[in-house]
Amino acid sequence: MVSRATRTGAIGAVILSFWMGMAAAQETRGPVTNLPLPRFVSLKANEGNVRRGPSLSHRIDWVFKRRDMPLEVTAEYGHWRRVRDREGAGGWVHYALLSGSRTVIVDADLLALHVRPDGRTPVKARLERGVIARLGDCDLEWCQVSSGGYKGWAEKRALWGVAPDEIRE
C-alpha cells in the first residue's frame, strides 16, 4: 500500500517535471551559438545561396537577392543556419552571410510612421508594403523603425521580422 505522503510526493514530482519541460520548450537554444531559436537576423550580403542541406555539397535551391532582408533562424548545424523568409521559403545559409542587425519588412499598405508609439500622434511618413526598415526599440504593440531617412513608430502587427511578444530597448 502506498502512503499518502509518497503519493503526494510523486504527484509533485510529475507536476515539477511538466513545468520544467514547458520552460525548456519555451527557451530553446541553438546547439552551436547558444542563442534563442527561433530568432531573427538579416542578410548581410547582396546575394545568399539557400541550400537544401547544411554543407557546400548540397544543391542550391534558390538565391536570396535582397541585402538586409530579415530572416528567421530556425536551426543551427556547424557554420550553417536554417532560415526562412516571411513567405516561409527557406533552407540552409552559411552563417557568414547573416548579420545580427535587425531589420523588418513592412507587411501593410502605406504603413504610417508616427511621432510616438500612439496612433493618435502625427504621422511623419508612410512606408509601402515590402519596404525593409531598420528595427529599433519595441514595446508590446509598437516598434521604432527607420527607412529612407525617415524614423518613427509603427504598429508591430504590420511588420515581419519581430516576434509579437518581443520587447527591445
N, C-alpha and C positions, 0 to 999 in steps of 0.2 A: 504494500500500500504506500502511495506517495503522500508525503506530508504536505500540509497547506503551504509552508514556507518554501519547500522545494518547488512546488507548482508555481507559486508567485515569482520565485527567482527565475524559473525557466521562461515564464511569460515575459518578465522584464528583459531577459537576455534577447528574446526574439524581437521585442519592440526596439531595443537599442540597436540590434543588428540591422533592422529595417531602416531606421533613421540614419545610421552610418552609411548604409548603401545608397540612400536617397541623396545624402550630402556628397558622396563620391560621384554619383551620376551627374549631379549639377555642376561639379567642379572638375571636369575632365581636363587633363593637362597633356600637352604633346610630349611624346616619349623622347624627343630629341632636344627641344628647346625649353621644355617645362612651362611653356606659355599656354594660356587657355585655348581650348578647342570647343567650338569654332571661334574664330577671331577674324577681324577684318584687317586687310593690308591693301597696298596699292601696287600697280605695275610700275616698276622703276624704269623700264626700257620702252622704246617706241614700239618694239615688237617682242612677243614672248611665245615661244613654241609650247603648245599644250600637247603632252604626250599621253599615250594610253596607259603607261605604267611608269614607275619611278626609276628610269635609267635612260641613257642615251640610246640604248638598243631598242627601246620601244618606239613604235610608229608615232609620228606627229599626226594628230587628228585635225588640228587647226592651229591658227596663229592669232593671238590677241594682238590687235594693232592700235591700241589707244593708250598712250602714256598716261599715267596717273589713274587709270581705271580702278575703281575699288573691286576687290575680290575677297571672298570669304575662304579662309583656310579651314579645311575640314579634317585633314590628316597630315601626318609627317612620316617620312621614311628617309633616313640619312640626310642628304642635301636636297631632297625633293619635298615639295608641298603639294598636296591635292587641294585644288581650289575650284571655286565655282563663281560664275558671274551672276548678275541679277536675274538672268533668264534661266538659271540653273545649268547652263553649259559649263563644262569644266573638264579637268583632267590633272595631270601632274606637271608642275612647273619647277625648274631649278630655283633654289632659294635666292640666288644672286640676282634674279630678275624681279624680286619683290622688295618693297620698301615698307617700313613701319609707319611712314607718313600716312595719315588718314585722309581719305577723300570720300565723297559721296556722289551718287548720281541723282539728279532731280527726277522724281517719278510722278510729277504732276505738271499739267499745262500752266505756264506762266505763274510759277510759284512766287509768291510775294515774300520779299525780304523786308522785315520790319526793323524799326529802330531799336526796339527792346523785345523780349520774349512775351509779347502780348499782342493779340490780333487787333486790338483797338488802337495801337500806335501807328504813326505814319509809315507808309511803305517807301523804302529807299530805292528799290529796284524790283524787277521781275525776271526770273530765270526760266528759260524754256525747258521743256522735258528733254532729258538726255544730257544736259549740261553737267560737267564734272566740276565740283567745287571742293575747296579745302575745308576740312572739318575742324571746328574749334570747340568751344565749351558746349555742353549739352545738359539739360535737365530732363525730367521725365517726358516733357511734351515738346520742347523746343531745342534747336541746335543753332549755334552761330556758324555761319558759312561765309566763304569769300570766293568770288569768281569774277574775272573780267574787271578788276579794280573796284568791285562793289563788295561791301561787307554788311551783313545783317543777320537777323534771326528768322529762321524758317521752321515751320511745323515739322517735327521729326517724322510723322507718319507719311510725309511726302518725299522722304529721302531713302535711298537704298545705300547701305554701307555702314549703318549704325544700328545696333541692337535696340529694340523697343524699350528695354529696361536699363539701357546704358546711360551712365552719368559721367560726364567729362568736365574737369575743371582746369 
